[in-house]
Each structure stands twice: as structure tokens, then as C-alpha cells.
Amino acid sequence: MRVAIIQFPGSNCDFDTLHVLNNVMNVKANLVWHKSDDLRDYDAVILPGGFSYGDRLRAGIIAAHSPVMKEVRRMAKDGYPILGICNGFQILIESGLLPGALLRNSSLKFICKWVNLSVISNKAIFTHKIKKNHLLKMPIAHNEGRYFIEEDDLKELYKRDQIILKYADEYGKISERSNPNGSIDGIAGICNDEGNVFGLMPHPERASEKLLSPFNTNNGKIIFSSMIEYVKER
Amino acid sequence: MVALNSILVELTEDEMKEAKRMLGREPNHLELAMIDAEWSEHCSYKSSKPVLKQLPTKGPRVIIGPGYDAGVVDVDDGYVVTLHIESHNHPSAIDPYGGAATGIGGVLRDILCMGTRPIALLDSLRFGSIEESAHSRWLFKHVVRGISDYGNCVGVPTVAGEVEFDDCFERNCLVDVVCLGLGKIDNLVLAEAKYPNDSVILVGGSTGRDGIHGVTFASRVLTEKSDEERSAVQIPDPFMKKLIIEATLEAIATGHVRGLKDLGGGGLTCGLSEMADKGGCGIDLELSKVHLREKDLSPIEIMISESQERMVFIIEQGHEKEVCEIFDKYELPHSIIGKVTDSGKLIVKMNGSELASLPAKVVANAPIIYRKAVEPDYIKKIRIVEKPSLPSNLSSVLLKMLSCPSIASKSWVYEQYDHEVGIRTVVKPGQGDASVLRLPNGTFLAIKADGNSKHCYIDPYNGSAGCLSEACRNLVSVGAEPLAFVDHLQFGNPGNPEVFWTFKESVRGLADYSKAIGLPCIGGKVSFYNEDKVKNMAIKPSPVIAAIGRIEKQEWITTMNLKHYGDHIVILGETKPEMGGSEYYEYIHGLIGGIAPRIDFDKEKATMHTILDTIRKGLVKAVHDVSKGGIAVALAEMCISGGIGASIDYSKIPAHDLRIDELLFSETHSRFIIEIDDNSIDEFLIIMKKVGIAYNIIGKVGGDTLKFNKNKEELISIPLSDLKDSWLNSIPKCMGESE
């Protein structure tokens, strides 16, 4: 299998994601410049974190109009795994591949810290190997990560089981206190109705090696390995 | 915009004469403006150069020392790290957001133009009291936001730093930024124009009126009119910088980049004259090719503009197209603005007609100024103070110490910085005394910045040596062997002999320490004129040191949090009654004076060696150096980060006849607190008997309280939750954000 990691001008987690796929997951992955209009050689796509176009206008909105996004849309429609991490999540939302909006953090500040995530659903390709309510430790690093969606649409998300990750405390309890950015219902990641397009604010690529974790964990790996196994079984 | 008069006034009469003598003729207006910019204190180091010569600059791993944009150190297997420190004090004092952001922009370019990728940033910040001054809170908030917005966007993690608060910084905040780079030794590039006929290509931002006279602005004191000089502050663009970083590294990979220089202070004038001078060549420059933001810029403005995000590439003749295609990919504006020549002159033309012709040597080498130095009166007076009376409740004193903004947790600051991007940060802010990054060859690099203006004010010599000592001790605490350092020396007006004396003493302290320890200085910066005419106040002498160290093996990486119930707590080093400049004297008693800590170089060396030795033998589980706030604060920090208490018998602390508050809060150097388990303690004690430095087992890890006892008598007992509350919430409370 081969994974495309899309590089937009201003992406800055592109090399990190490449390192994890190549050297930790032992999967072939390539960096693909955003002007490419052909992703037919790839089995999965990752939109990495960073500040595409310097977050100008609104985080993710300019990248959402890059030439490569036409191909990403086609692959999403054809059921390929599409993963958006942090700025990649913002791009997926701005391109209409995922519902809702990502607003400025309620603290009005950038937040970089490790959080606990409760796996709410394994509907997404990226969580299909994880038990519900399992806790994952990963870092967040964002300014605009407050997930918001209108109440009716939120009900729809629940009904269709599209809410994948929520911020929790170290015991798995979901509360105001465990919510770092003011996201509605503490939502940290969602998928589309088909489960193949998944966006999350936390950084699994920063949490895939024990050496880098203050807790000696590598919980981020399971997001990538779930994707890899899905592609291999497909 | 540029009144010619305002250019002429900055050069002294002697300098004007010297310029004429060196040229053998009267310089024209453009030439004068160029000489003025490059001969500013900021660009030329004309006052500090003779003093800085004392610093040792060579070492077995040093590849490039001071004099270039960054120092270069060999870290084995073909890899090098680069290190540089910059400040943006004046700009940040009037525009904290833009000033701090462009400060990062500048230091990133210094690392980049050596041909290395910036992989980490550190910030050393100094402000007035955020408890009392709304102005200082405003500066603090926006400086941190400026660093956050720029550093995060450009994708370089901010991995460490320090913040100090003191009234002397009320109007002159200090904003120091350190950058670390990583690259291959074969890809190093120098800021040199060495080969005639090579092309000079300007890449990046357009040239505009922002930052006009930035260097001359930085080379004088702030006045009530300084707020009107916002045009001297540049406009930050981290997105453009990110593109420049990637494009530059791709361009270097072609092998055709023969020289590279960032345009910072002094703009094109400084950049081009320094490249020509270092390469022993000349440069012919065609101003009509420079891409401008505003059409009507005068030649003078183009030559001294400090517009951000610009790099000058010297490209091997015939390969311009190949390199420019990379700039096109990133949609970066670029233009061939000139050619390297063998004339030795910087020749400036506009549409072919010559406007200026200056020998690069003349522009790049300002006449040295030998300044007078006189010991200030206050130095002798301030050493003798009456001991304050012993507070009755030392538990509440310790809690207050923990909430002192200079001591309290800086998580409010570092959680606004992305400290993980690049996935190299192994020991993160708050986990250890220094941050630790992994390198591609399986080794690790520790880095830390330190300063202590309170000690340096009372005793510039020992205070400055102490800053370097603290940086080294912080490296040693995480298991790293110190490799090299850079210094940033920040003082008031050098024309004041008393200020210049403190500068000389400070450099002497750094030189003596670095010679004794064997640690080379690989670069640095001097920032004078940090004073303010409104309050007629200079800052306290404020050297800031950034040091790097090497950790060969992963298992040597050590953190500061207490780990296990029942482990022994041991202190190394003797505690002395050196209370001058301590947070205890200044924050608790409002007392400025006394004897500042002094360093015994032999003991310092032996103590650091012992810590490294015992870490490598796997005997210690946690290490924390004792600095601001003394033993009591160091232990509280170890308890808080470990989430476990400790019980200490303070009568066991090695000292001669100290009062209890001196024992707990003295900031004597060369001390470490370590955690050792039962299985290792005997081996540890055998080692200690041989090394001949003071040490003792002072207590045990355990419980949920930090206790200081003498025999069974309890002096201090504070629950962990109270320690945490004071330490963690203090800065958010000051900023009006606590829950």
C-alpha cells in the first residue's frame, strides 16, 4: 500500500507524519505537493497539521481550494481512507467533507498540551480496531480547535455514530474540566457517515513513539495501524 | 520620509572624519546613510569588540565560532548543530506583538543562512512586575502571543526558556530568542561572496518602509517619543518565512548556493557589505531590480530598509534558473539584483548610473571605540545590608515564594507555544531543568537559556559567571555534557562609564567561568542602550546565556520529578549565606543588596562531573539544580512535578552556621538535589567519599506533604495541593485568568 501525505504551503507536520508512516508503521508514504491532480497511485490520503497558507482568511479555507482537493474528494467518494490531522481536519471541514466548524479556542489562546481522548465510536476506519471507551493519550496544539455544530446536526451526528473522539480526564470522564478548548460536548474528532473520512484535532503522529510521550505511551499508532489494516483487508 | 539630517546625526564627528579619511573623499548622502547603518553599535560591535576578545571560542567540536550568523558544533556522524541568540528589545518595548514576532524571524534566518534547518526556539523574557503594572502585563501578554503566533505558524517548536520579572524592565522589556539548527556538515553555507560573476539573488518579501532605521533606533536609548517610532519595527510574516525555510533548504540541496545571508539589521547595506568583505570580493548592485512594496522608495530607503523575510543568495554563475525554479514552486518573489565582482567595492547603481561606490572593507569595519569604565558607587554600598528579621511562619513564606512570578510555573507561557512540532522534543518544558531533543544519529541534545539580572546587578562578575553556571547545571541535570554556549549581553548606554564597567565585569565573569570549565563561546550578541529617558533608568546588567549539551545514550536522560515512595533525597554542594539578589530577599523582604552567590570553579567542575558520572552509572532517578528560591523551592518543584511529597531534615543540609531562612532560600551555586533508591545508595556513597564535595542524605520521598523537620520537630508542612495551587496558578491569576 501507499499513502499520500499532502503538502500545502505552510504545512508543518508533513515530515513528522512521513517519518511515522515510514519508520514507525513501516508503510510506504510520499509527500505530494498540493498542485498535484493525480492521486491514483495511492490507497489512502493524509492531510497533515500545520498552518496551510498561514491560516489566512480562516484556518484551512484556502487549502480547501487547492487543485489536489478535487482528487481527495474523488477518493473520499470512492471509500478510500482520508485522515485530516489538526489543520488537516480544518481543511476537511472547509472543503465540506466533514460537517461543522472549528472555531477559536474558548481561552482565545493557542494550547499545546497532552490530553486524554475517549474513543466514542469505532465506526471510522481509523478506530475500527479500538474498543469503545478506550482512552488514548495524545497532544493537541491548536488555536482554532473548538468544534461547533448546530443542535439538529449534532443530533444527527450522534444518531449516525459519527462522533469518534471526545476529550476526557485521565479516568475517562468527560466534563467541562476535561475540555481544553470549549468544543461542543467535548468533541475532538468526527467522521463522515461512511466512516472513511476522519478528522481530529489531536496529533497521533506526535504520539506514536514512546520516547516522545511523557507517559511512555504510543497510542497514536493505533489510528494509523487501523487505517493500514483496513486497506490491506479491503 | 527620510530626512537627511536624521541620518547624519547618528554618526559622531570623529566617525565622520574617519569615514572621510578611509574613503579619501567626501561621501555622498547615500554613502553616508550606508556607513551610518553599518557603523551603528547594533551592526558593528564597535564598543564591545575589544572586550569580547577574552572569551574562549575554540573547542574540539567547534566548527565555526563567533563572527558568522551562527556558531556551528559537530555532533558526530556528519551532523552539525547551529546556535544563535538574538533580541528584539527596543521593538518589543513599543510594539510587543510585532517586535517579539520579528525577533524570532531574525534568529530563524541566522540559523537558516548557515544551511541548517531551524529545529528549536527558546525564549528568555524580562518584564516589570506583572503583579503591579498593567503596562508590564500588556507587554508580557502580547510578547508571548507574538512568539506563539510566529513560532507556531513557522513550524519550529519553542522548547524552553525562562522569564524574570524586575521593576528595572518596566519600560525596557527584554525579549531574547535563541534558535537551534540541525544540518549536515557537507551542506554548511557561509555568508560570503567569494567568486566573481556569481549572481546575487534577493528572495522573499518585498522591500518597503518598515524597519527603516531599525539599527540606529536600537542604538540609542528610548525616549517619550519612542512610541512614534513604530515604523522602525518590521512587519512579521511567518507564512512567508516557512516558505523561505523550505525553499532555501531545497536550493542548498542543488549544490549551487555559494553564499547566503539573511537581511536583518541594516538591510541590504549590512548584508551585502559583510558578504563582500568576508569573501574578499565586491558586489555590483542594481537597485531597479529590487522588488519593492512601494514604488517611490528612495535609494537610501532601499539600502537601509529592514523589511522582513528577505534572504540574499549568491548563486554559482549559470545555475540561476535551476535555483529560481525552486523559488517559483514556493511562489516566492525573487530577483537577480547584482553580481559578485573582484573590485572589493560595493557599487550601488540605479538603472545603470552609479549612486554609491564604497570599499566593502570600509563599510563592514567600523572604527573601534575604546570606552571608559568606572566602578559604579552603588556596587560597594549595596553589598552591606542588615539581615532581615526571621519570619515567624516559614510555611507561608514558602508558599509566597512559589507564587513569585519569577519562580512560579511558566505553563501559562509554554502551553501557548507548540513545543512538539518536528517530533524531536523528548524532555518537554516543565519536565526537566533543560529540554532534550533527539538527533537523527540516535544521540540527544539538551538546550537551556538562563539569566539572572538580580545577581548581576549586585555583582556583575559573579552574577554573569553564575548565569553560565546555571545554564550548565541545567544541562547536567538532564544528563548532558555541556558542549558550547552563546551569550547575549544586554546593558544600558555604553557611553556611561559605570554601565560600561558592568559590561566589562560581566564579560570577565563569563570568560573566567568558560575557561575554567572548558566551554567555548560560539557566538552571541550585544545589546546596549537598554535605558529609558522617561524614567531615567537603565536596566540591570542582563547577560542571557544559551547553552547546549550532548547526551550520548537514551538511558542517561534524567528528569526532575520525584519518582518513588521511600527513595532517598540527597543534596550535593554546600549552602552559603549568599542572599544578595535572591528572590527571598527581594520578593519577600523587598531588600536589594547583600553578597550575591560566588562560584568556586573547582567545586563547580567536580560537582557537575559527579552528577554526570552517577547518572551514567544509573544511580540517580531524578535531578534538579538549586537556583532561584533555593533548596525549599527546588524541593517543592520536584514534589509538584512528581505528584508526591517529601520529608526533609533541614539540619542535615551541609552548611556552616546558617539561619534557617538562609538554609532554605539561599541561591548558592554548584548544588543539586537528587533522588536515589535503596539499591543504589551504597554505591553512590562510595563514589561521594572519593570526590571531596559536600553532600548529605537529607530526607525521603513519600506522602502527600512537603515537610521540613529538625529531628522530630516540624518547621514546615505543606500539602501537595497547596504547593501546586501557589506554583501553578500564580501567573494565570496575575493575568486575570484563574479559575
Interface residues (C-beta under 8 A of the other chain):
Chain A: P9 G10 N12 C13 F15 D16 H19 V20 W33 G49 G50 F51 Y53 G54 D55 R56 S107 K109 F110 I111 C112 K113 P139 A141 N143 H203 E205 R206 E209 L211 L212 P214
Chain B: R145 S148 D149 N152 C153 V154 G155 D237 P238 F239 M240 K242 L243 K329 Y330 E331 Y414 E415 Q416 Y417 D418 H419 E420 V421 G422 I423 T425 V426 K428 Q431 R438 Q554 E737
